């Protein structure tokens, strides 16, 4: 499974490490991801999601069912 948030669709960005002498080398800015289990009341089951911190705040704001439906519409949620 890749480093992508299943709710917001956030993924790693590419940028530069810049040294004191302004020499640039490529690097990735990874997303603040963690795995969290939720009890989905509507389906009466436990699910495990790979979330970013922003995805967790989205679930807290909208609720689990609404956040999952919204992510599925946008194509972020995968089995």
N, C-alpha and C positions, 0 to 999 in steps of 0.2 A: 504494500500500500504506500502511495507516495505522500509527500508532505503537503497535503492540501486540506484545508478546513472543509468539513462536510456540510456546514451550515452557510458560511459566507463565501466559500470558494477562494479564499485567500491562499496564495502559494508563494514560494520563495522568489525573491527578486535578485537580479544580478547588478553588481556595481563594482566599484574599485576600492581597494585598499590604497590609501595615499600615505606615503612615508614622509618624513620630515624634509627630505630632499625633493619632494613632489613626484617621486617615482610611483607609477600606478601599476597594480597587479589586480587581476580579476578576483572577485569573491562573491559569495552568495549571502543575502540577508534572509535568514530563515524566519518562518512564522513561529509565533509563540504557541506551539501545539501541545496538547495533552489528550490522553484518552480518558473519557468519563462515561460511566454507566448511568442511564436514566430509566426510571420506570414509566412506561408509556401507558397511561390509564386507558385511553381509548382502545388500544389493542390488547390490553391486559398482558403485557410482556415487558421484559427488561431489554434494552438496546444499548449497545456500546458505540459511542461516536468519537471520532477524532476531531477535536475542536480547537479553535484559536480562542484567545481571551475575548475577542470581539464576538465570536459565535456564542460563547457562554452568556455574555450580556444580552445578546439577541434573544436567547431562549428565556432568560429571566424577564425580559420585557414583553415578548409576545406570547410566551407559553410554548411548551414542547410541540404540541400538535400543529399549531400555526407555523412555527419555525420550520418544521419538517416539510409541511406542505409547500411553503414558499421556496425552500431549497430544492425540492423535487421539481417544481415548475421551472426553476432556472437551470436545472441539470447538475447541481452540485452534489446531490446525494446519490451515492452508489451503494450497491449491495455489499 
